[in-house]
C-alpha cells in the first residue's frame, strides 16, 4: 500500500473544485497558489477517504452542503491572508 496513492483528504478535492469554479488559479502564480491552498486546507478539518464514492454514499446532502460552505469560508480566509502578504498577481 502506498499511503499517498490510496488515501486522501476529501477536502482537497472540494477545495480544487471550488478553486476551478471561482477561477482562482488565474489570480496567482504557482508558488502563491500553493501557499493559498495550504492556508485554506489548514482552515478545514481532515476527512480521509479511499474512494470518492464513499463520500457520496455515506454523507447526507446537508453534510455535503456544510462541507462546501466550509471550503468557501476557507477560501475567503486564504484570499485575505494572501492579500495581506501582497503576493497577488491579479
HELIX and SHEET records of a PDB file:
HELIX    1   1 UNK A    3  UNK A    6  1                                   4    
HELIX    2   2 UNK A   10  UNK A   22  1                                  13    
HELIX    3   3 UNK A   24  UNK A   26  5                                   3    
HELIX    4   4 UNK A   30  UNK A   41  1                                  12    
HELIX    5   5 UNK A   52  UNK A   58  1                                   7    
HELIX    6   6 UNK A   61  UNK A   85  1                                  25    
SHEET    1   A 2 UNK A   8  UNK A   9  0                                        
SHEET    2   A 2 UNK A  48  UNK A  49 -1                                        
END                                                                             
